[in-house]
């Protein structure tokens, strides 16, 4: 039997242990709270959110005299999500009466400053904007921009997207509704509502699962700091952090963080967070423009964005919105009249969500690659940069429609299995190298393999203009009228098998004028010319035109055996189309910080790669390709008066179909083929050119009338012999020549050409 002394000693030790355990528990809990406090303040006071870079299309600039059809403006407004309304127009609304548009523009911060919301009247005269008037002042407007189309973003790894807003930018009625429905005691509790916690605990203990009862502060803690697991431990942590958050920050700071953090929907793999972005996503409006029913719907979505998705489950969403309105009425937030009016209002959700992940993934991929030259990947995905690109939505729409429609037609006509054909399109401005459209495949919304950038296919006859340009840079030897040898050729080179190029028509054509050899894309005369010039010299010309990759120096390279991407072909032809000036292709105009401060301008870079004379001559020759050569079928799509320059391209076994062509304002390259490299049995004219023609026909291109260099003269020559003639002769053509290179020998019919010919002969003799 234990003695009293022993009992006292045992009780003393037990109390000591209990105190020590309690002290250890207090220390452990204090350490845990201290850790949570430090973590909370570091994250909440630092950079709270990783903001994606937003990529915008070019803004449509309106000014009197602009070449634009009324239906094109209507298409642009529809793409931007403008609504056609009646009398009262809010920002983002428009009204059309025949050829007169009344537009309420949205405010927007551009790279050169902010543009406020405007009320504009745009009056058209045929295919041009006749006048532009500010309806508030009744004064003419010289220039106004529509807000640009958001075409995609470069998102953080978790794919969260949000538009940050200040608390004073949130409609007061939304805040009142949020508090009435989600947390009536928000302004009186200290982070946790004990009664709400008690209700949740009782429900949980009854076996109904872990229930809510969370305040707005707890919801913010759960979403911002914690994982979504539903356990008592996480709930305990949430309560502590909510109390700490209320200790350090004001109700206004907590509320502002909440309205930017809350999850409100899903767009593919992009998560919609915050009321600022949700307003655009569901209503295509700025948050400040929301009316009462719209604000109530957003408040209702907090409970379950997927379950109450107004696009997928409109009936559920309507019932939830009306329940929110009812709760607001019971809390005396609304008058009876406001409640009744709002309850009978439709949901008002935009039919189609504005683009987020990417409307044009192939183009956005090009933007991303060009940005990586100047910015870290981490900054692109977290700093909220605003990227203003060169994409023209009207050109992009035309390119996508032409490619997808024509590929289907070609498959049916050629009995090719459905979806077997693929293609790519690139469109640029001929003068400044801005990419206006880029399509990486027939599935235009697919974010995978980008054929415009990454497919490398033999370019076939698209190389030939480079051969002829190299020759025309030697005016003492070659002109457009020079006769080339198109007789059979067997090329022997040590270490390789004999090579015998043939023409597409399997016929040799004897002596052929240089311009017609290119127009008809004769292989033999082109190879003979390239060999005479030197294969290396021709490949050097390819590099001068802007192609950076190493190319093979083989005779077969003269017929386009080397593989290039459509974008690389674009760069090569861009230099030709711009009159000999090498202008790097670019998809970016400006970059701003998240708060609208200019960060970097992508100014125009120009370097003369070809002298004006030869550049003018090769354009003239390429116009001949369309006028009378392999691309003459293009005249079925577009007027010959446009004087388009272009070149068809076809590869061995008819595996690839190419067309590159340019007008006075646009250059476009089209490729058509199969990913498995099987023959498609169509030439450049039969495949790619038809896509090019469909697209350009919808874009109202400008005529191609390049300025004539000072050292160019026009001379009449005999079509067959290339001798000097005059306009009275039969079968003659007027051709451009660099001064001193025109033919001296005259055709027999040239009764008035003899004098000038002798004079020119003496001039050349003494030069």
BAZAVEX-859828 format. One line per field, with one value per residue (C-alpha): residue in one letter; x, y, z. Coordinates in Angstrom, 1 decimal, decimal comma. Each point is the difference from the previous one (the first is absolute). Layout:
N
resn <- c(a  ...);
u <- c(X  ...);
v <- c(Y  ...);
w <- c(Z  ...);
This chain:
767
resn <- c(x  x  x  x  x  x  x  x  x  x  x  x  x  x  x  x  x  x  x  x  x  x  x  x  x  x  x  x  x  x  x  x  x  x  x  x  x  x  x  x  x  x  x  x  x  x  x  x  x  x  x  x  x  x  x  x  x  x  x  x  x  x  x  x  x  x  x  x  x  x  x  x  x  x  x  x  x  x  x  x  x  x  x  x  x  x  x  x  x  x  x  x  x  x  x  x  x  x  x  x  x  x  x  x  x  x  x  x  x  x  x  x  x  x  x  x  x  x  x  x  x  x  x  x  x  x  x  x  x  x  x  x  x  x  x  x  x  x  x  x  x  x  x  x  x  x  x  x  x  x  x  x  x  x  x  x  x  x  x  x  x  x  x  x  x  x  x  x  x  x  x  x  x  x  x  x  x  x  x  x  x  x  x  x  x  x  x  x  x  x  x  x  x  x  x  x  x  x  x  x  x  x  x  x  x  x  x  x  x  x  x  x  x  x  x  x  x  x  x  x  x  x  x  x  x  x  x  x  x  x  x  x  x  x  x  x  x  x  x  x  x  x  x  x  x  x  x  x  x  x  x  x  x  x  x  x  x  x  x  x  x  x  x  x  x  x  x  x  x  x  x  x  x  x  x  x  x  x  x  x  x  x  x  x  x  x  x  x  x  x  x  x  x  x  x  x  x  x  x  x  x  x  x  x  x  x  x  x  x  x  x  x  x  x  x  x  x  x  x  x  x  x  x  x  x  x  x  x  x  x  x  x  x  x  x  x  x  x  x  x  x  x  x  x  x  x  x  x  x  x  x  x  x  x  x  x  x  x  x  x  x  x  x  x  x  x  x  x  x  x  x  x  x  x  x  x  x  x  x  x  x  x  x  x  x  x  x  x  x  x  x  x  x  x  x  x  x  x  x  x  x  x  x  x  x  x  x  x  x  x  x  x  x  x  x  x  x  x  x  x  x  x  x  x  x  x  x  x  x  x  x  x  x  x  x  x  x  x  x  x  x  x  x  x  x  x  x  x  x  x  x  x  x  x  x  x  x  x  x  x  x  x  x  x  x  x  x  x  x  x  x  x  x  x  x  x  x  x  x  x  x  x  x  x  x  x  x  x  x  x  x  x  x  x  x  x  x  x  x  x  x  x  x  x  x  x  x  x  x  x  x  x  x  x  x  x  x  x  x  x  x  x  x  x  x  x  x  x  x  x  x  x  x  x  x  x  x  x  x  x  x  x  x  x  x  x  x  x  x  x  x  x  x  x  x  x  x  x  x  x  x  x  x  x  x  x  x  x  x  x  x  x  x  x  x  x  x  x  x  x  x  x  x  x  x  x  x  x  x  x  x  x  x  x  x  x  x  x  x  x  x  x  x  x  x  x  x  x  x  x  x  x  x  x  x  x  x  x  x  x  x  x  x  x  x  x  x  x  x  x  x  x  x  x  x  x  x  x  x  x  x  x  x  x  x  x  x  x  x  x  x  x  x  x  x  x  x  x  x  x  x  x  x  x  x  x  x  x  x  x  x  x  x  x  x  x  x  x  x  x  x  x  x  x  x  x  x  x  x  x  x  x  x  x  x  x  x  x  x  x  x  x  x  x  x  x  x  x  x  x  x  x  x  x  x  x  x  x  x  x  x  x  x  x  x  x  x  x  x  x  x  x  x  x  x  x  x  x  x  x  x  x  x  x  x  x  x  x  x  x  x  x  x  x  x  x  x  x  x  x  x  x  x  x  x  x  x);
u <- c(0,0  1,4  0,9  -1,5  3,4  0,2  -3,5  0,9  3,2  -1,9  -2,6  2,7  1,8  -3,3  -0,9  3,5  -0,3  -3,4  1,4  2,9  -2,2  -2,3  3,0  1,3  -3,4  -0,2  3,5  -0,8  -3,2  1,7  2,7  -2,7  -1,9  3,3  0,8  -3,4  0,2  3,4  -1,2  -3,2  1,6  2,8  -2,5  -2,7  2,4  2,1  -1,1  -3,3  -0,7  1,9  -1,7  0,1  1,3  -3,0  0,4  -2,2  -0,6  0,6  -2,6  -2,2  0,8  -2,9  0,6  -1,7  1,1  0,8  -0,5  -2,5  -3,4  -3,0  -0,3  3,7  -0,6  -3,0  2,2  2,6  -2,6  -1,4  3,4  0,5  -3,3  -1,7  -3,8  -2,4  -2,5  -2,9  -0,1  2,1  3,6  2,4  3,8  0,2  -3,3  -0,6  -2,9  0,0  -2,2  1,0  3,5  0,0  1,3  -0,5  2,7  0,4  3,7  1,5  2,7  3,5  3,6  2,2  3,8  -0,3  -2,5  -3,6  -3,0  -3,2  -3,4  -1,3  -3,3  0,8  -1,9  1,8  -1,5  1,1  0,0  0,4  3,3  1,3  -0,7  -1,3  -0,2  0,5  -1,8  0,1  -3,7  0,6  1,6  -1,3  3,5  1,9  2,5  3,3  0,9  -1,6  0,9  -2,3  1,3  2,1  -1,1  1,5  1,3  1,7  2,4  3,1  -1,1  1,6  0,5  -3,3  -1,8  -1,7  -1,2  -1,4  -0,5  1,1  -2,4  0,0  -2,8  -1,2  -0,4  -2,5  -3,7  -1,2  -3,1  2,2  1,9  -3,4  -1,3  3,1  -0,1  -3,8  0,3  3,5  0,8  -2,6  2,2  3,1  0,5  -0,5  1,8  3,8  0,5  -2,2  -3,7  -0,4  -3,6  0,8  2,9  -2,3  -2,6  2,6  1,5  -3,4  -0,8  3,4  -0,3  -3,4  1,8  -1,2  3,6  2,1  -2,1  0,6  -1,0  3,1  0,2  1,3  3,3  0,1  -0,8  2,8  2,4  -1,1  0,4  3,1  2,1  -1,3  -0,7  -3,5  0,0  -3,0  1,4  -0,3  3,8  -0,4  -3,1  1,9  2,9  -2,6  -1,5  3,3  1,2  -3,4  0,5  3,6  -1,1  -2,6  2,7  2,3  -2,2  -3,1  -3,4  0,5  3,3  -1,5  -3,0  2,1  2,2  -3,2  -1,6  3,3  0,6  -3,4  -0,3  -3,0  0,2  2,0  1,0  1,6  3,2  -0,2  -1,4  -2,1  0,9  -1,4  -3,0  2,0  0,6  -3,3  -1,8  1,8  -0,3  -3,8  -1,2  2,8  -0,2  2,3  -0,9  -1,0  -2,7  -1,9  -3,7  -1,7  -1,1  3,4  1,7  -2,4  0,8  3,8  -0,7  -2,1  2,9  2,2  -2,0  0,8  1,4  -0,3  -3,4  -1,5  1,8  -2,4  1,1  -0,4  -2,8  -1,9  -3,1  2,1  1,9  -3,2  -1,5  3,3  0,1  -3,6  0,7  2,9  -2,4  -2,5  2,6  1,1  -3,7  -0,4  3,2  -1,5  2,8  -2,6  -3,3  -3,0  0,0  3,7  -0,7  -3,0  1,7  3,2  -1,8  -1,7  3,2  1,7  3,4  1,6  3,0  2,0  -0,6  3,7  2,7  2,7  3,2  2,4  2,2  0,5  -2,3  2,9  2,6  2,3  0,4  0,4  2,7  1,9  -0,4  1,2  3,1  0,9  -0,6  2,4  2,8  -0,4  -1,7  0,3  -2,6  -0,8  -0,8  -2,1  -2,2  -0,2  0,5  -3,3  1,7  -2,3  1,1  -1,3  0,4  -0,3  -2,8  -2,8  -3,2  -1,6  3,0  0,3  -3,7  0,4  3,1  -1,6  -3,2  1,8  2,3  -2,6  -2,7  2,4  1,7  -3,4  -0,8  3,4  -0,4  -3,4  1,1  3,2  -1,6  2,4  -1,1  -1,7  2,3  3,1  1,1  1,6  1,2  1,5  -0,5  2,1  -1,0  2,1  0,1  2,2  1,7  0,6  0,2  -2,8  -1,7  -3,7  -1,2  1,5  -1,8  1,9  -2,5  -3,5  -1,1  0,6  -0,6  2,4  3,0  2,2  2,3  0,3  0,7  0,5  3,0  1,3  -0,8  3,1  -1,0  1,8  -1,0  0,3  -0,3  -0,3  3,8  0,0  -0,6  3,2  1,9  -1,4  0,6  3,6  0,3  -1,8  2,5  2,5  -1,7  3,0  -0,7  -3,7  -3,2  -3,7  0,5  3,1  -0,5  0,7  0,7  -2,7  1,4  0,5  2,7  1,9  1,9  3,0  1,7  2,7  -1,3  -3,7  -2,1  -0,8  -2,9  -2,3  -2,6  -3,2  -2,7  -3,4  -1,5  2,8  1,0  3,1  -0,6  3,2  0,9  -2,4  0,0  1,0  -3,4  -1,9  2,3  -1,0  -3,7  -0,4  2,3  2,3  2,3  2,7  0,7  -0,2  2,6  2,3  -0,3  0,8  3,0  1,3  -0,3  1,3  -2,1  1,8  -0,7  -3,7  0,0  1,7  -2,8  -2,5  1,9  0,0  -3,7  -0,3  0,2  2,4  0,3  2,9  -1,0  1,5  2,1  -1,1  -1,4  -3,3  -0,3  -0,7  -3,4  -0,8  1,1  0,8  -2,7  -1,2  -3,0  -2,7  1,3  3,5  -1,5  -1,9  3,2  1,6  -2,9  -0,5  3,4  -1,1  -3,4  1,3  2,1  3,3  -0,1  0,5  -2,5  -0,1  -3,4  -1,5  -3,2  0,4  -0,5  0,1  0,5  -1,5  0,3  -3,1  -0,8  0,3  3,5  1,9  2,7  1,3  -0,7  0,7  1,1  0,4  3,4  0,9  3,1  0,4  0,7  -0,7  0,6  -3,2  0,5  0,2  -2,7  -2,3  0,9  -0,8  -3,3  -0,8  0,9  -2,2  -2,9  0,6  -0,5  -3,5  -0,8  1,1  1,8  -0,8  -2,0  -2,3  -2,9  0,1  -1,8  -3,1  0,0  1,4  0,1  3,0  0,0  1,5  3,3  0,7  3,5  0,3  1,6  -1,3  2,0  -0,3  2,3  1,0  -2,9  -2,4  0,4  0,0  -2,1  1,3  -0,9  1,6  -1,4  -0,4  -2,2  0,5  -0,6  0,2  2,3  -1,2  1,6  -2,1  1,1  -2,3  1,1  -0,3  1,7  0,9  1,7  -2,1  -0,6  -3,0  0,0  -0,4  2,3  0,5  -2,6  -2,5  0,3  1,6  -0,8  -3,7  0,2  2,0  -2,6  -3,0  1,7  1,2  -3,3  -1,7  2,7  -0,4  3,8  1,6  1,5  3,7  1,6  3,5  1,9  2,3  3,6  2,0  2,2  -2,9  -1,2  -2,8  0,9  -2,1  1,5  -0,9  -1,6  1,8  3,5  0,3  1,2  -0,9  -3,2  -2,7  -3,7  -0,9  1,5  -2,1  0,7  1,9  0,1  1,1  2,5  2,0  3,8  2,7  1,5  2,6  -1,2  -2,8  0,7  1,9  -0,8  -3,4  -2,8  -0,7  -3,3  1,5  -0,1  0,3  2,3  3,2  1,1  -0,3  1,6  3,2  0,0  -0,3  2,7  2,5  -1,0  0,8  3,2  1,5  -1,3);
v <- c(0,0  3,4  2,5  3,5  1,4  -2,1  1,1  3,7  -0,6  -1,7  2,7  2,6  -1,7  -0,4  3,7  0,8  -2,1  1,5  3,5  -0,9  -1,6  3,0  2,4  -2,1  0,2  3,7  0,5  -2,3  1,8  3,4  -1,1  -1,1  3,2  2,0  -2,0  0,6  3,7  0,4  -2,1  2,0  3,4  -0,9  -1,3  2,7  3,0  -1,2  -0,6  -1,7  -1,4  -1,1  1,9  -1,5  2,1  1,0  0,1  2,4  0,3  3,3  2,6  1,0  3,7  1,9  3,2  1,7  -1,5  -3,4  -2,9  -2,1  -1,4  0,3  -3,8  -0,2  2,5  -2,0  -3,2  1,8  1,2  -3,5  -1,4  2,5  -0,9  3,3  -0,3  1,4  2,0  2,4  3,6  0,0  -1,0  -0,9  -0,6  -3,1  0,6  1,1  0,7  -0,4  1,7  -1,0  1,5  2,1  -1,4  1,5  -1,5  0,4  -0,9  -1,5  1,9  -1,5  0,7  -0,2  0,3  3,7  0,9  -0,6  0,4  0,7  -1,4  1,7  0,3  -0,1  0,2  -1,8  0,8  -2,1  0,7  -3,3  -1,7  3,0  1,8  3,4  1,8  -0,6  2,2  0,3  0,1  1,6  3,1  -0,3  0,5  -2,0  -2,6  -0,5  -3,2  -2,4  -3,6  -2,8  -2,0  -2,9  -3,6  -2,2  -2,9  -2,0  -0,1  -1,5  -1,5  -1,1  -3,8  -0,2  1,7  2,5  3,2  3,2  3,7  1,9  2,6  2,5  -0,1  3,4  -1,4  -2,7  1,0  0,6  -2,1  -3,0  0,4  0,4  -3,1  -2,0  0,9  -0,6  -3,5  -1,2  1,7  2,3  0,6  0,9  3,4  -1,1  -3,3  -0,4  -2,6  -2,8  0,0  -2,3  -0,8  -1,0  -2,2  -1,6  -0,8  -1,5  -2,1  -1,4  -1,0  -1,6  -2,0  -1,3  -1,7  2,3  0,7  3,0  3,1  3,7  2,9  1,9  3,8  1,9  0,2  -3,7  -0,5  2,3  -2,0  -3,3  1,1  2,1  -1,9  -3,6  -3,1  -1,0  -3,1  -0,2  -1,1  1,2  0,8  2,3  1,6  0,7  1,6  2,0  1,4  1,0  1,7  1,8  1,5  1,0  1,6  2,1  1,1  1,3  1,4  2,1  -1,2  1,9  -1,7  -3,4  0,7  1,3  -3,2  -2,1  1,5  -0,6  -3,6  -1,7  -2,8  0,7  -2,3  -2,0  0,7  -3,2  -0,3  3,6  0,7  3,2  1,8  3,2  2,1  2,2  -2,8  -1,7  3,2  -0,2  -3,8  -0,1  3,4  1,4  3,1  1,8  -0,6  3,6  -0,4  -2,8  0,5  -1,5  -3,3  -0,7  0,8  -2,3  -2,9  0,4  -0,1  -3,1  -1,7  0,1  -3,0  -2,2  1,4  -3,3  -1,1  3,4  0,7  2,3  -1,2  -3,7  0,1  3,3  -1,2  -0,8  3,3  2,0  -1,7  0,7  3,6  0,5  -1,5  2,5  2,8  -1,3  -0,1  3,5  1,2  -1,7  1,7  3,4  0,4  0,4  1,8  -2,0  1,7  -0,8  -3,6  -0,5  1,7  -2,0  -3,3  0,1  1,0  -2,6  -1,4  2,3  -2,3  0,4  -3,1  -0,6  0,5  2,5  -1,7  -0,8  -3,0  0,8  0,9  -0,3  -2,4  -0,2  3,8  0,2  -2,6  2,2  3,0  -2,2  -1,0  3,6  1,1  -2,6  1,8  2,9  -1,3  -2,8  -2,7  0,6  3,7  -0,8  -2,2  2,1  3,7  0,8  1,5  1,4  -1,0  1,9  -2,2  0,6  -2,5  1,3  -1,9  0,5  -1,4  -2,9  -0,8  0,0  -2,2  -2,6  -0,1  -0,3  -2,8  -2,2  0,4  -0,6  -3,0  -1,7  0,8  -1,3  -3,3  -0,6  1,0  -2,1  -2,9  0,5  -1,4  2,6  1,9  -1,4  3,3  2,6  3,5  3,3  3,6  3,1  3,5  3,2  3,7  0,3  3,2  -0,4  -3,8  -0,2  -3,4  0,6  -3,6  -3,4  -3,4  -3,1  -2,6  -0,7  -0,4  3,7  -0,2  -2,9  0,9  -2,8  -0,3  3,4  -0,7  3,7  0,1  -3,5  -2,1  -0,3  -1,0  0,3  3,3  -1,1  2,7  2,8  0,1  1,0  3,7  0,1  -1,5  2,5  2,9  -1,0  0,1  3,3  1,5  -0,4  2,3  -0,2  -3,7  -0,6  1,8  -1,0  -0,4  -2,2  -3,3  -3,1  -3,5  -2,4  -3,0  -3,4  0,0  -2,8  1,2  -2,0  0,6  -2,0  -2,3  0,3  -1,7  1,8  2,4  0,8  2,6  0,1  2,6  -0,6  -0,4  -2,5  2,2  2,0  3,5  1,0  3,7  1,7  3,6  0,3  1,5  -2,8  -2,7  1,3  0,6  -3,6  -1,3  -2,0  -2,2  -0,6  3,6  1,0  -2,6  1,0  3,6  -0,9  -2,1  2,8  2,5  -2,5  -1,9  1,6  3,4  -0,8  -1,4  3,2  2,0  -2,1  1,0  3,7  -0,2  -1,0  -3,8  -0,8  -3,7  -1,8  -1,3  -2,7  1,0  -2,7  0,4  -1,4  2,9  2,1  -1,7  0,5  -3,3  1,7  0,1  3,3  1,0  2,2  2,8  -0,3  0,2  3,0  1,8  -0,8  1,4  2,9  1,5  -0,3  1,5  2,9  1,1  -1,5  1,1  -2,8  0,6  -2,6  -1,6  1,1  -0,7  2,5  3,7  1,1  -1,4  1,7  -0,9  -1,1  3,6  1,3  1,4  -0,4  -2,7  -0,6  1,1  -2,3  2,6  -0,7  -1,3  0,4  -1,0  0,1  -3,4  0,5  3,0  1,7  -0,9  -3,8  0,0  1,8  -2,4  -3,2  1,5  0,7  -3,6  -1,4  2,1  -1,8  -3,4  1,1  1,8  -2,8  -2,8  -2,8  2,3  1,4  -1,8  2,5  2,4  -2,0  1,2  3,6  2,7  0,1  3,7  -0,8  -1,0  -2,7  -1,5  -3,6  -3,4  -3,5  -2,8  -3,8  -2,7  -3,5  -2,5  2,8  -0,2  3,8  2,8  3,6  3,5  3,3  3,2  3,7  2,9  3,7  -0,5  -3,6  -3,0  -3,5  -3,5  -3,2  -3,6  -3,0  -3,6  -3,0  -0,6  -3,6  1,5  -2,1  1,4  2,4  0,0  3,7  2,8  3,3  1,5  -2,8  0,1  2,8  2,7  -0,6  0,6  3,2  1,2  -0,7  1,9  3,0  0,4  0,8  2,5  2,6  0,2  3,1  -0,1  -0,8  3,1  0,2  3,3  0,0  0,4  2,8  -2,5  -1,9  0,6  -1,6  -1,5  -1,8  -3,4  -2,8  -2,8  -2,8  1,3  2,6  2,6  3,6  0,8  2,7  0,0  -0,3  -3,5  -3,1  -2,3  2,6  0,8  3,0  -1,1  1,9  0,1  1,4  3,0  -1,3  -3,6  0,2  -2,0  1,7  -2,3  0,9  -2,1  0,3  1,7  2,7  2,8  2,7  -1,8  0,1  3,4  -0,5  -3,4  1,4  2,8  -2,4  -2,2  2,9  1,0  -3,5  -0,2  3,1  -0,7);
w <- c(0,0  -1,1  2,8  0,1  -0,8  -3,1  -1,1  0,4  -2,0  -2,7  -0,2  -0,1  -2,9  -1,8  0,3  -1,1  -3,1  -0,7  0,3  -2,1  -2,7  0,2  -0,3  -3,0  -1,6  0,5  -1,4  -2,9  -0,7  0,3  -2,4  -2,4  0,3  -0,4  -3,1  -1,4  0,8  -1,8  -3,0  -0,2  0,1  -2,5  -2,6  0,6  0,0  -2,9  -3,6  0,6  -3,4  -3,1  -2,8  -3,6  -2,9  -2,2  -3,7  -2,1  -3,7  -1,7  0,8  -2,9  -0,7  -1,5  -2,0  -3,0  -3,2  1,5  -2,5  1,9  -1,0  2,4  0,3  1,0  2,9  1,0  0,1  2,1  2,5  0,3  0,6  2,8  1,6  -0,7  0,3  -2,5  2,0  -0,5  1,2  3,2  -0,6  2,8  -0,6  -2,1  -1,9  -3,5  -2,4  -3,8  -2,5  -3,5  -0,5  3,2  3,3  3,4  2,4  3,7  0,4  3,1  1,9  -0,4  0,9  -3,1  -0,2  -0,8  2,6  1,1  -2,2  1,7  -1,0  -3,1  -1,7  -3,7  -3,3  -2,9  -3,4  -2,9  -3,7  -1,8  1,0  1,9  3,3  -1,1  3,4  3,7  2,5  3,8  0,9  3,4  -1,5  -3,6  -1,3  -2,6  1,3  -1,8  1,7  2,5  1,0  1,0  2,9  -1,2  0,0  2,7  -1,9  2,7  3,0  1,3  3,3  3,3  0,5  1,9  -2,9  2,3  -1,7  1,5  -0,6  3,1  1,3  2,8  2,5  -1,1  -3,5  1,1  -0,2  3,6  -0,7  -0,7  3,3  1,9  -1,7  0,8  3,7  0,2  -1,5  1,1  3,3  1,7  3,0  -2,1  1,5  3,7  0,3  0,3  -2,7  1,3  0,7  3,1  -0,7  -3,6  1,3  2,5  -2,6  -2,3  2,9  1,0  -3,6  -0,4  3,2  -1,1  -2,9  -2,8  -1,1  0,8  -0,5  -0,7  2,2  -1,1  0,0  -2,9  1,8  0,4  -3,6  -1,0  2,3  -1,4  -3,7  0,4  2,5  0,4  -2,0  -0,8  2,3  2,4  3,3  3,6  0,1  -3,0  1,5  3,2  -2,0  -2,0  3,2  1,5  -3,3  -0,3  3,4  -0,8  -3,3  1,8  2,6  -2,7  -2,7  -0,4  -1,2  -3,2  -0,7  0,7  -2,2  -2,9  0,1  0,1  -3,1  -1,9  1,3  -0,1  -2,6  -2,3  -3,0  -2,5  -3,7  -1,3  2,1  1,1  3,5  0,3  3,3  1,3  -0,8  -2,3  -2,5  0,6  -1,1  -3,4  -0,2  0,5  -1,2  -2,1  2,1  2,4  3,7  0,5  -2,8  1,6  0,9  3,0  -1,6  -1,3  3,3  1,7  -2,4  0,8  3,7  -0,5  -1,9  3,2  1,3  -3,0  -3,3  -1,8  1,4  -0,8  -3,2  -1,8  -3,5  0,7  2,7  -0,6  2,0  3,1  -0,4  -0,3  3,1  2,0  -1,2  1,1  3,4  0,4  -0,9  2,6  2,7  -0,9  0,3  3,4  1,2  -1,1  -2,6  -2,7  -0,3  -1,0  -3,4  -0,6  1,0  -2,3  -3,0  0,5  0,5  -3,4  -1,9  -2,2  0,9  -2,6  -0,4  -3,2  -2,2  -0,6  2,6  -1,0  -1,0  2,7  -0,4  -3,6  -2,9  -2,3  1,6  -3,0  -0,1  3,8  -0,2  -2,4  2,4  2,9  -1,9  -1,0  3,6  1,3  -1,7  2,4  3,1  2,5  -0,2  3,7  -0,6  -3,0  2,2  3,1  -0,6  -1,8  -3,1  -2,6  -3,5  -3,0  -3,1  -3,7  -0,6  -2,2  1,1  -3,5  -1,8  2,5  -0,5  -3,7  0,1  2,3  -2,0  -3,3  1,2  1,8  -2,8  -2,9  1,5  0,4  -3,6  -1,3  1,9  -1,6  -3,5  0,2  1,9  2,9  3,4  2,2  2,3  -1,8  -1,4  2,1  -0,6  1,3  -0,9  0,9  -0,9  0,4  -0,8  -3,0  1,3  3,7  0,4  2,6  0,1  -0,5  0,1  0,6  -0,2  1,1  -1,2  -1,0  3,7  0,6  3,8  0,6  2,1  -1,2  -3,0  -1,7  -3,7  -0,8  2,3  0,3  -3,1  -2,3  -3,5  -3,3  -1,6  -3,6  -2,5  2,6  -0,2  -3,6  0,4  2,1  -3,0  -2,4  2,4  0,3  -3,7  -0,4  2,4  -2,9  -2,6  -2,3  -0,5  0,9  -0,6  -0,2  -3,7  0,1  -1,7  2,2  -1,0  0,8  -1,8  1,8  2,8  1,7  3,0  1,1  3,3  1,6  2,8  -1,1  -2,6  -3,2  0,3  -2,9  0,9  -2,1  -0,5  1,4  -3,5  -0,9  -2,9  -0,7  -1,5  -1,6  0,2  2,5  1,1  3,7  1,0  -1,6  1,5  3,4  -0,9  -1,2  2,8  -2,4  2,0  -2,5  -1,0  3,7  1,0  -2,9  1,0  3,7  -1,0  -2,1  2,8  2,6  2,5  2,9  -1,3  -0,3  3,6  1,1  -1,5  2,0  3,2  -1,1  -0,3  3,6  0,3  2,9  -0,1  -1,8  -3,5  -2,1  -2,9  -2,4  -3,5  1,2  2,4  -3,1  -0,2  3,6  1,5  3,3  2,6  1,5  2,2  -1,4  2,3  -1,5  -3,5  1,1  1,1  -3,4  -2,0  2,5  -1,1  -3,7  0,6  2,0  -3,0  1,1  3,6  2,6  2,7  2,8  0,4  3,3  1,9  2,8  0,0  3,6  3,5  3,1  3,7  1,9  1,0  -3,5  -0,1  -3,3  0,4  -3,5  -3,5  -2,9  -2,6  -3,7  -1,0  -3,7  -2,0  -3,7  -1,3  -3,7  -2,2  -1,2  -3,6  0,3  2,6  -2,4  -2,8  2,0  1,1  -3,7  -0,8  2,8  -1,2  -3,3  1,8  1,0  -3,3  -2,4  1,9  2,4  2,3  -2,7  1,6  2,8  -2,4  0,7  3,6  -0,3  -2,7  -2,3  0,7  3,4  -1,8  2,6  0,2  1,0  -0,4  0,1  1,6  -0,5  1,3  -1,1  -0,3  0,6  3,8  0,7  -1,4  0,5  -1,0  1,0  -1,3  0,7  -0,8  0,7  3,7  1,0  -0,5  0,7  -0,1  -0,1  0,4  -0,5  0,5  2,3  3,3  -1,1  -3,1  -2,4  -3,5  -0,2  -3,9  -0,3  -1,2  1,7  -2,4  0,7  3,8  2,0  -2,6  0,3  3,8  -0,7  -2,5  2,2  2,9  -2,0  -1,8  3,4  1,1  -2,8  -0,8  -1,3  -3,6  -0,2  -1,7  1,3  -0,5  -3,0  1,0  -1,8  -1,8  -1,6  -3,6  -1,9  -3,4  -2,6  -0,9  -2,3  2,1  -1,8  -0,6  2,7  -2,5  0,2  -1,8  0,1  0,9  -3,7  -0,2  0,5  3,0  2,0  3,7  1,9  2,6  2,7  -0,3  2,1  -1,9  -2,4  0,0  -2,7  -3,1  -2,8  -2,9  -1,5  -1,4  -3,8  0,7  2,2  -2,6  2,7  2,3  -2,1  1,0  3,7  -0,3  -1,6  2,5  2,8  -1,5  0,0  3,5  1,3  -2,1  1,8  3,5);
